[in-house]
Amino acid sequence: MLKRFSTQVLIGCLLLCAAPFAAAADAANTAAGGDAPVWLVLGDSISAAYGIPQSRGWVALLQQRLRDRGYNARVVNASVSGETTAGGLARLPALLARHRPKVVLIELGGNDGLRALPIARLRDNLTQLVGLSRQAGARAAVFEMLLPSNYGPDYVAQFTASFGLVAKAQRATLVPFLLAPIATDPAAFQDDGIHPTAAVQERLLDTVWPALEPLAR
């Protein structure tokens, strides 16, 4: 975990716009091949590549890296700005039925924390997201999230622990906090001070790649 974290940057990075911004689905489908095993990304605007070209977001770069490393996979980006675990849970059954993924990457929970969602509900939603994915025959990965300290030490500690606890209980992959390498660097964010620039998207991918690559094997 980070020892210091900018409250303004973290709140901006996770709140991710009041108005929903739908991500373009099926990232790089043509390049990856329509018959390849699907990786479904269920996230918020950080994964939706808000404010930058879809082709330069970390999810699109994930598609490229999988292909470059010889892994047969087709990445479908179902991320939506402002998404919560409840919103993802409502959308997931239809996404599973449509895409029949082999891997589901769950990059949700930050917006729940910023709205002070009860910890029990957060964990229940995450558990259901993993459970639905597994029932559909997919391997699930849960992305860690952080909150600023001004949310109170007890809530922050329970929130931070939730992702690891759910991943362990459900035998899902735990993925490190996506924004860890840039969180305290103002130059890594767009003019809104909220969303990462295109230039740092590969650094985001590098952060999570060690946890994701085994899912492709």
N, C-alpha and C positions, 0 to 999 in steps of 0.2 A: 504494500500500500504506500501511497505517497505520504511523506512526512508533512509536507505543506501543500496547500491547495488553494488557489484563488477562488474565493466565494463567488465573485462576480462571474468569472469564467465558467465555473461549474454550473451555476444556475442557468446561465445563458446556454451552455452546451446541451443541457438536458431538457430545459423547458421547451425548446424547439418550436417556437411559433404558436400563436393562438389559432391561426387558421390552418386546417389540414392541408398538406401538400403531398399528393399521391406520388409515389415513386414509380418510375417506369419499370414494368415487370419484364421478366425473361431477359436479363442482361446478357448480351453477347450470345444469344441463342444460335445464331447462324455459325459463328466461329466455333462454338463448342460442340455442335451437332445435336439435332433434335432427339436422337435416340439415347443420348448419354444419360446416366443417372443424375437426377435432379438434386441440387442443393438449394433449399428454400431459405431465404433470409427474411426473418420477421423482425423488423426493427423500427426505429424512429428516424428523425431527419438526419441524424449522423450517418445512418446507413442508406438513407434516401438520397444522399449527396445534395442536400439543400444548398442552393446558391451557386453550384458549379455544374459543369456538364456531367451528365450521368456516366459518360465514358471515362471520366477521371476520378470517380468516387472509389472508395476502398473496395466496394463490392464488385465493381467492374474489374478492378485490378486483381481481385481474388480469382475471377474467371480466367483472366490472362495468365496468372501464375500457375493455376492448376493445369492449364493447357501446356504451358512452357515446361512444367516438370513432368509431363507425360501422363497426367491423371485425366481419365475420361469422366468429365462432369459438365453439367449444364447448370449455371447459377441463375436462379429466378429471384429477383429482388422484389419482395412484397412489402417493403418498408413504407411507412407513412409518417410524415412529420406530425409531431404531437401525440403519437400513439402511446397508449398505456397497455398494461398487461391485460386489462379487461377488454380493451378494443382488439388486441391481438387474439385473445381467446375467442371472441365473437367471430372473427374472420377465419381462424385457422381451419375449422372443419371443411369449409368450401375449398380452401387452398390445398388441403391435403387430398381431397377428392379430385381436384382438377389436375394437380401436378404429380401426385404420387411420388413424393420426394424420398430419397434415401438418407438425406441429412437435413435437419432443420436447425438453423442457427437463430437463437432467441436473444435478440439484443433489445430487451425491453425492461422497464422497471424504473428508469430514471425519472420519468414524468410522474409516476406513482409516488415516488419519494418526495418530490417537490410539492405535491399536493397533500402530503402527510397521510397517505393511505395507511390504514391500520396494517401493522406488520403481518398479522395473521392472514389478512386478505391477500396481501402481496405474495406471501409464500404459497397460499392456496392457488392463486392464479398461475404462478410459475410452475407449481406441481402439475396442474391440469394441462398446461402447455406442453410440458415434457411428456406427460402421460398420453395425451392425444397423439403426439408425434410417434411415440413408441407403439401405440396400438395400430398405427397406420404402417408400421414396419420401418420407420425411420430412426436413425440415430440422432439424438438431440444434444445440443450444446447450449449452455447457459452463459451469457456474458455478464461479468461482474459490473456493478455500478457503485459510484461513490456519491456522497452528499456533503455539502459544506457543514462545518462544525456548528453554525448558528441554528441548526435544526435541533440542537440539544444532544448531549453525549449519549443518552440512553437510546433515543430513536436512531441516531446515526449508527451506533454500534450494532443494533439489531438489524437495521436495514442492510448494512455492509455485509453482515454475516449471512443474510438470507440466501444469497445466490449460491454460496458454497454449501450451505446446509441442504438446499433443495437439490443441487447437483449431486451431492454425495448420497442423499437418501434415494434419489431416482437413478443413480448410476449413470448420470449424464456427464458429458465433458464440461469442465469449468474453464471459461476463457477469460484471460486477464482484461482489466479495464481498458477499453479501446483508446481512450484519450490520455492514458498515462504519460506518454512521451512528450506531449505538447501542452498539457494543462496549464503550466505556469509560464508559457511563452506567448505573449500577446501577438507577436508577429506571425504566429501559426494560424491566426483566425482572420476571417473576412472582416470587412469594414464594420459589420454589425457587432463585432466583438463576441460573437456567439458561435458561429459555425466555422469549422476548420477549412482552410484554403485547399485548393486543388494540389498545391505544392507539397503538402504534408500527408496526403492520403496514403502514399506508400509506407510512410512511417507507421501509420495506424495499422496497415496490413502486416507489417513486420512484427508489430507487438502481439498480434493474435495468431500469426501463422504457425508458430511451434505447437499451439494447442489444436489448430485446425488440420494440419497436414496428416496426422494419424488417422483422421476420419476418412481420408481419401484412399487409404491403403487397404 
